[in-house]
């Protein structure tokens, strides 16, 4: 028998990403997001949902671009800091020791320590209520060679991604 619960965000697990943004004045920021995912294949697109009160929301809305950086499980402390401190008052790159490196197609930086980086240009913004959904076309992809398998595909066992489930971070990847 199943128990009916009130409507809530119980899709699980969801990926944890670090979205980077910047604007024409050279400011840059990192925000931890779990509301992120693939939304289209042709052209390749991802969506990230950001609360309008967040500093990154303003930067992404202004510049119309962002980078989705997929952290490894050993970046958990940086992930937590980037999700709890505000970029208005904290330089999250300095606070975490993560390295901002120039992207190929957008002004927002890549995070060097993240094994996968997806450069995105905003194609549409949808206001949903508590969050705005930024739909971004992936215009460049960067992958660290050490997480690739012999076929040139990402091996989750090597990438050690983080997942988020009901208020907790999870690590580990097992292919079934």
N, C-alpha and C positions, 0 to 999 in steps of 0.2 A: 504494500500500500504506500502511496506517496502522499506527502503533505504539501498543500498549496501554500506558497509564500507570496508576499506582496511583490509587485513588480520591482526589480532591482537589477543591477549590472552583475549578473552571475555567469556571463560567458567566461569560461576559464579553460586553460590558462591563457593569458595574453602576453605578448612580448613586451619587454621593457626596452625602451629606446631613450637615447639622449639626443634631443633635437637641438641643433645649434642654429643661431640666427645672428644677424648683424644688420647695420643700417649704413647709410651713406656717411655718417659721422664717425665711422670706425668702431662704434660700440659693438661688442659681441656678447653672447650669452649662451648658456646651456640650460635646458629644462628637461627634467625626467618626465617621461610620459608612458602610460600603459594603454592609453586609448589611441592606438596606432595600428594600421594594417593595410594590406593590399586592397585596392578598390577597383582596379582595372588592369587588363593585360595589354591591349593595343589602343593607345600608347600605354606603356607601363606607368601606373600611378599608385601612390599611397595616400592615405588620409591620416591626419593627426588632429586630435581634438584638444583645444586649449581654452581654458577659462579666460574670458575677456579681461579680467582684473590682473592677469599675469603679465609681467614685464615682457616676456617673450612674445606674447600675443601682439603687442604694439610693434615690436621689431619685425615680426613676420608679416603683419598687415602692411607695414610701411614698405619694406623691401620686396615683398611678394616672392620670397624664396626662403628655403630652409634646407638643412641637411639632417637626414636621419642617420644617426650613428648607433650601431648595435654594439653595446658593451659586452665584455666578458664577465663571468661571475666574479672574478677577482677584483672587479671595479665596484663592488657593492657599496663600499663606503662613499665613493665619489657619487654614485647613483643616488644614494640617500641624501647627501648634501645638496646636490643639484635639484632635488625634489622638495627640499625644505627651506633653503635660503632664497632670498629674492635677489635677482640680478640688478635691481635698482640700487642696492646697497652693498652687494658682494660681487667681486670679480671671481666667478666660479672657476675659471681656468687657473688662476693663482691659488685659490683655496684648495683645489683638488690636486693640483700638480699635473693636470691633463694638458696636452699640447695642442694648440690651435695651429693648423697648417692650412695654407691656401687651397681652395677648391679649384677645379678646372673650369667650371661653367657658371658658378654662382659666387656671390661675395661672402656668403656665410661660410665660416671655416669648417674644415673636417676636424675630427678628434683623432690624432695620430694613433693613440693607444687602442682605439676600437677597430676590430678586424674587418668590419663592413661599414661603408659609408655610402649613402644614397643622396646625391645632389638633386634637389627638387625645385621646380618653379611653380608657384601657386597659379592654378587655373581657375579655381572657384572657391568661394568661402560661403558656407552655409551656416546660418545662425540656428542653433538647435535648442536653445534654452540656457542651461548652465554652461555650455561649451559652444565654441564655434569650430566647425569642421573645415580645416584647410585641405583642399584636394590639390596634391602636388604631382606634376608630371616628373618622372625620374629622367633627368637629362645626362647623368653620369653616375657610374658605379665604380667603387674602389674596393678591392678585397685583398687582404694580406695573404701572401702565398702560403704561410704556415697553416692556414685553416682550410686549404683546398685539398681535395682528395686526388687520386691518380687520374680521374676523369675531368679535373678542373672545376668540380662543383664544391660548394661549401659543405664541409663535414661538421655537423653540429657537435660531435664528440670532441673535435679539435677547437671549435669556436667557443664552447662553454657558455651558451647564451643564458640570460636571466629570464625568468617568467614571473608574472604577478598573478596572484590568486587570492581573492577575498582578504585584501589588506596585508598580505605577506609576499615576500620575494622567495622565489624558488630557483634552484640551480640544478643543472644536470640535463643531459639529453640522452635518451635511449631510444633507438630506432626499433620499432616492433614489426 
